[in-house]
């Protein structure tokens, strides 16, 4: 992605403190964006938690690829994959949004995407599903998935 394209690219997330929606310039993510309403930091160096209320808008309005890790707290393979997802969030700030969705707490969204096994990783581009992978994968595989969209 060129510097010019990155400057025009936005990421949409909801503030975890005040629940206000924010559109963040992807090129400025490293500068530590803050919520436009409560001014608390909006950290994108870790996966953004999504739920039934935040999923659709975050996916639809984010102009960078969004990698969503569909997981559950009790899932062993999900726990094995979690450090890779965390690393990817730190490394891809501004070029991709890395998010997690707990399928036990967001059953409506999980059912809507026909999630039958976890972990499932889906990458969304322009609001649409672009790539899906079921099962635990290594960081390199996640990188290849992101690089392919």
Beta strands, then each sheet from edge to edge (+ up, - down):
strand 1: 10-14
strand 2: 21-25
strand 3: 48-50
strand 4: 65-71
strand 5: 96-102
strand 6: 120-125
strand 7: 128-134
sheet 1: 1+ 2-
sheet 2: 3+ 5+ 4+ 6- 7+
end
